[in-house]
Amino acid sequence: METLEDIRKAFTARYPEVDDDEFSAKRSGFAHEHPITAIGIVLISSIVLGTCDPTKLAGFTKYSKRFIRAIAANMENNRLWQDNKYHCSSWSSGNFLPRDQREDDEFWDHIHIAVGLMWKPDANSEISEDTCAIFWREKRVN
């Protein structure tokens, strides 16, 4: 995987049930990807690019810096993004996507941490950013 489109296609092929055009249209006024898809794409992009830098990730993914900074805050709080590296060995096995149920479970834990719904036992605090709310707010049509 080298491009954003490669990452998006791989994520949606592995997890087709995540996006729901009808739900997003009701929520935002038009069909678009679900924030969970966006978060998954950001996490995978950090591996592909070899960086956790919000500015670089925003430039690559085209998501807002505010959204990416919120993901970064949650991931850093849980010690998963440290020293500009994503500590994802619990699920990556050297691949960009999980390959089995155990890796899927770990990956989804990381997504829930990035969303702000879950904390690792050694997290710095239980304070988190609601990344889905930020995503929905940015998509909402007035």
N, C-alpha and C positions, 0 to 999 in steps of 0.2 A: 504494500500500500504506500503510495507516494502522494496522492492528491486528496483534497478534501472530498471530492466525489467518490474516490475509491473507499474512503473511510465511511462515508454516508451509506453507500451501497452495501458494504460488508456488514455494518451495524443493522441496517433495516432488513437484510436477508437473514441474519441470525435471530433478530428479535422483531418480526413483522407485526406482532400484536401491540407494540407500543404506540404507534401513531394511530390516531382516530380522527379523520377529517371532520366528521360530523360534530364531535365534541369540541375540537378546536374552533370550528366555525361558530358554534354557539358561544364559546368563551371569548373569542377575539373578533368575530365578525367575518372571518375568512379561514379557509383551510390552510394549515401549516403544520410543521412537525411539532411533536410534543416536546416539552422542556426536558423530559427524561432522555429523549433521543439526542437533543442538543448537548446535554451533560455527558452522555456516553461518547459523543463525538469529540468533545473537549478532552476527556480523559485519554481516549485513544490518540488524539492529535498530540498530546503531550509526550507520548511514547514515540510516535513517528518523528516528531521534530526534535526530540531529546531535550525538551525544555519545559519548564513550568511557568515561564515568564508570561504574565497576562497580556502584555502588549503584543508579543509575538504570536500568542495563541489567538488573540482577537484578530490580528491581521490575517492569519491563516484561515480561521474558521468563519470570519465575517460576523461573529456574534459581538455584542457590545462589550466594551471594556468593563462596564459595571457588572454585567452578568459573569464574565470570566473572573473578575476580582472577587466576587462573592464565592464562586466555586473555589478559588485559590484560598480564601480565608478559611473555609470549611476544611479543605484538604490539609492546609498547613496546621490548623488547630489540632487535627488528628494525626499529625506527624507523617502523613502520606506524601506530602510534597515538602521536601527539605533540601536545602542547598541546590535548588534548581533541578532536582531529580524527583521523578515519580517512583515511589517505592511500591511497586506493583507485583513483586515476585510471587505473592500469594496466589495470583490468578493468571499471570501472563505466560509462564512456561516458555518465554522467549517468543511468543506469538503476540499479535496485536489484538486478538480476540480470544476469549476462553474457548477451550476445546472439549470440556466435559462438565458434568453437573457440579462438581466441587469447585472448579474454576468459575463457572457461572455464578454460583452462590457468593463467592468472594468478590467477583466483579460487581455484582448487584449490591453487596454491602458497601463497596466504594462509591457506587452511584448514590445510595441512600445517605452516605456521609456527605458527598458533594451537594446533595439537595438540602442538607441541614436537618435531616430527620433522625440521624443516628450518630453515635459517638463511639470511638474506640475507648477501651478502659483507660488507656494512658493519654487521652486527649488533654490538652492544656486547660480547657474549660468546657462547660456545657452551653456556651454561647455560640450561636450559629447564625448564618445568613440564610434567608429563605430564597434560594435561587429560583425555584419555580415561580414564586410570586413576582420576582424581578422579570423573568422571561415573559410571563403573561402580561404584566403591566406594559412592557415594551411592545408587545404585539397588539394590544387592544386598539380597536378602531373606535374613535369617538364620533 
